[in-house]
Amino acid sequence: MDLLIETVRRFVDREVRPTARALEHADQYPHALVERMAELGLFGMGVPAEFDGLGLDYETYARIFEELSRGWMSLAGVLGTHGIVCYVIREFGTDAQKRRWLPPLAQARLRGGLALTEPQGGSDVANLQARAHKDGDGWILDGEKQFITNTHEGNVFVVVARTGAAGAGGLSAFVVEKDRVAAGTLIEGKPLGKLGYKGVKTSSLTFDGCRVDGDALVGGEVGHGFQQIMSGLEVGRINVAARAVGVARAALEDSLAYAQERVTFGRPIVEHQAIAHKLADMATHIEAARHLYLGAARKKDAGERADLEAAMAKLFASEMCARATLDAIEIHGGYGYTDEFDVERYYRDAPLFCVGEGTNEILRTVIARRLVRT
Ligand SMILES: Cc1cc2nc3c(=O)[nH]c(=O)nc-3n(C[C@H](O)[C@H](O)[C@H](O)COP(=O)(O)OP(=O)(O)OC[C@H]3O[C@@H](n4cnc5c(N)ncnc54)[C@H](O)[C@@H]3O)c2cc1C
């Protein structure tokens, strides 16, 4: 697997880093880079080989997210919720659902997204309002989702909707293919303008009497949606932590190079202790965050519960990345604040790690609850 990671690293150095700045500033979807990721098999990282995927372990999977994010975090975004869709179908889908969706997802003929968050709130998942009601042998979905990544370029979504009473037990997950529902019943909003995470599109998704067939219900039974998605988010959090490490690593690499070139008071700024110590702290914190996400991934690989470790990894890595990207701007001085260097992009991308896949406030609660209960 180290060979695959090495291949991705080369792809990032040769093809991503030279092009990301222009694509990002133009907020352009990176079609050519996404095609290359498909050629490398990255859309099937978490899909077993029997369904045409690479069948990677969680550790390798996360390390690839780190490598991609070192080049451009949005590329990992294209694969992030796609991977959660694959995970949910792989872990909880019926045999028929796995045969139907996993091969095209692995081959990138279908590209996935997760439709969980709603306009009135993303943290309080148990109280989601979108509804699904039975219609003959199918289901009809109604409701609005907000902040959904991979709309527009994506074509299959795992959608969480209420099929029963209030609370987590009343939620179910559905696989909805954009091109297989009646026109006008699944409406994508205009892409949101964002601080960072550009290129990849994020928008609302409105379901207006959107009919799907009976096979769309994940696992074939109602009431398991909350647990299915929370399990998917555990993997998502490990990958967000890995992305944060990748962005922080890019910030460190750029800062190290700049600190050895830029001369003030007659010597390279790396020889000023204040700058050297910033670099030392960045490198140390990156290493610590990497150990946290690798530890969580290894627990998942061993088949153990890893919600505590995934939450800790995401919390620590995201806050570390926010600090490291600000340090990188400071090390670059005035130039760091301009769009002629990449550090301003890293700084704009970093806050999403604190908010996405469970805000850090919610994760602190998750961690504290687990500490008290164990
Ligand atoms: C660029 C981007 C892409 C995204 N992509 C997706 C996607 O693909 N699919 C998807 O489903 N969602 C996606 N999201 C949504 C994201 O997961 C939510 O924004 C996040 O879960 C927070 O939900 P919210 O924005 O509704 O904030 P709210 O839930 O309204 O929270 C607002 C603030 O209150 C705090 N808060 C809320 N409740 C508590 C509490 N009990 N204790 C302490 N603090 C609390 C929160 O931490 C936060 O600081 C995306 C968001 C962004 C910005």
The ligand as a Gaussian input file, in Angstrom:
#p B3LYP/6-31G(d) Opt

LIG

0 1
 C      -18.521000      23.823000       3.266000
 C      -19.447000      22.889000       3.990000
 C      -19.703000      21.641000       3.471000
 C      -20.594000      20.789000       4.109000
 N      -20.911000      19.573000       3.537000
 C      -21.910000      18.822000       4.059000
 C      -22.376000      17.646000       3.395000
 O      -21.844000      17.228000       2.371000
 N      -23.439000      16.978000       3.910000
 C      -24.057000      17.386000       5.057000
 O      -25.032000      16.740000       5.452000
 N      -23.647000      18.499000       5.723000
 C      -22.588000      19.220000       5.249000
 N      -22.166000      20.361000       5.905000
 C      -22.870000      20.779000       7.097000
 C      -22.078000      20.694000       8.388000
 O      -21.891000      19.350000       8.753000
 C      -22.850000      21.511000       9.402000
 O      -22.656000      22.872000       9.056000
 C      -22.422000      21.260000      10.831000
 O      -22.790000      19.964000      11.207000
 C      -23.046000      22.268000      11.797000
 O      -24.405000      22.386000      11.585000
 P      -25.050000      23.881000      11.451000
 O      -24.260000      24.590000      10.428000
 O      -26.501000      23.737000      11.227000
 O      -24.762000      24.544000      12.845000
 P      -25.707000      24.488000      14.145000
 O      -26.078000      23.071000      14.429000
 O      -26.798000      25.474000      13.968000
 O      -24.703000      25.010000      15.252000
 C      -24.358000      26.405000      15.372000
 C      -23.332000      26.545000      16.493000
 O      -23.881000      26.097000      17.740000
 C      -23.088000      25.057000      18.282000
 N      -23.951000      24.083000      18.934000
 C      -25.104000      23.545000      18.438000
 N      -25.622000      22.685000      19.315000
 C      -24.777000      22.644000      20.380000
 C      -24.738000      21.932000      21.627000
 N      -25.670000      21.040000      21.949000
 N      -23.715000      22.169000      22.467000
 C      -22.737000      23.058000      22.147000
 N      -22.711000      23.769000      21.002000
 C      -23.714000      23.563000      20.140000
 C      -22.353000      24.442000      17.092000
 O      -21.185000      23.764000      17.504000
 C      -22.066000      25.686000      16.288000
 O      -20.958000      26.341000      16.830000
 C      -21.223000      21.203000       5.306000
 C      -20.941000      22.457000       5.857000
 C      -20.053000      23.294000       5.206000
 C      -19.787000      24.662000       5.780000

